[in-house]
Amino acid sequence: MEYPVSLYYDTETVDVQILDLCRGDDDYRKIYIADDGRRKLVIKYFSNTFSSERRITGWFRLMEEYRKTGLYCPAVIPNREGGLLHCDTVDGRRYYTYAEEYSIYETAEHIGKDKYKNAQGHNCFTPDVMRSLGKIASAKLDILNWPSAYCLLEPFCAPDTADEATDCAIGFVQYIKENIPAYLPRAEYLLEMFYKRQKELRMVYSSLPTSCFQADLNDSNILLDGDNKFVGLIDFNLCGKEPILNYAVREALWGVSDKRLFGEKGSRLYFYHKELDDLRIELFLNNTSYIQENYEFTAFEKSAFPILFRYMNSFWWFHLNEIKLIQEDENKITLLLDWLERQMTRDDIRLP
């Protein structure tokens, strides 16, 4: 029987489906969905720069805390030797294996957008996802001592040299320098402004209340029941400890899914139409109101919100995608750069 399935089954009559999720040499991931007719398991075999025995056992602890709030997370299943985690070294590289019960619920991705989105393009599960976030925030969990993949102002894992926002800002300016240099002075001005916003955020960030979060709320990890209601989560490999304000604002912003805001190839139409950007902010604030049903932002968090929002709502990966799409359109380039400057200077939004 193929390793690592043999860690969990002692019979050859096992049906196995293998999913290759490798993302380059530094991120090896394979999933084995195995079933011997008695039990069905999801066996995860992986090696990457952000996983370690300490972190993985932390994932297990956080999954248990999520279950305590009433959310479903598949249970981690012991291997044939009784351990929850197996570690081995191949050619000097550390590999990890653990298994979960096969989820009793389907992911939103598997169910399909036609079933969980309404006519306006809103995800039916978003309010309950936000409410669950509020529950985890209220718990103020202190069981992990590393940042989540949502971290600001610090790297997530060893190879990173900065947070993702900074990497995206630098990448955006570099693309303009190499492809549309006529706009480089404006782009460099925006990068300078970004670093000023970063400095302002550093002054308050470490004092914000924290909790520990799953930190990967995408459609492939959100579980829905037969009525397409949110019931739980899978995949905690990006989890960590995070300022609640950072995580909540990011998720409330990313949770905006109105189809009027998005065009082809991932284009953001709200860069070019103020009324659409106003709609985006309205929907964002609606999402924060769901969070606040279970978590009350402190006065300090509310005062820090504009500072954090100016930083996180500027450069991100989709701005680099956008500039590539519009690099031949002078009007749109100007509007996009205007939008970025507005986000880093605006002071007109407050948490409810």
Secondary structure, 3 states (H helix, E strand, C coil): CCCCHHHCCCCCCCEEEEEECCCCCCEEEEEEEEECCCCEEEEEEEEECCCCHHHHHHHHHHHHHHHHCCCECCCEECCCCCCCCEEEEECCEEEEEEEEECCCCEEHHHHCHHHHECCCCCECCHHHHHHHHHHHHHHCCCCCCCECCCCCCCCCCCCCCCCHHHHHHHHHHHHHHHHCHHHHHHHHHHHHHHHHHHHHHHHHHCCCCEEEECCCCCCCCEEECCCCCEEEECCCCCCEEEEHHHHHHHHHHHCCCCHHHECHHHCEHHHCCHHHHHHHHHHHHHHHHHHCCCCCCCHHHHHHHHHHHHHHCCCCHHHHHHHHHHCCCHHHHHHHHHHHHHHCCCCCCCCC
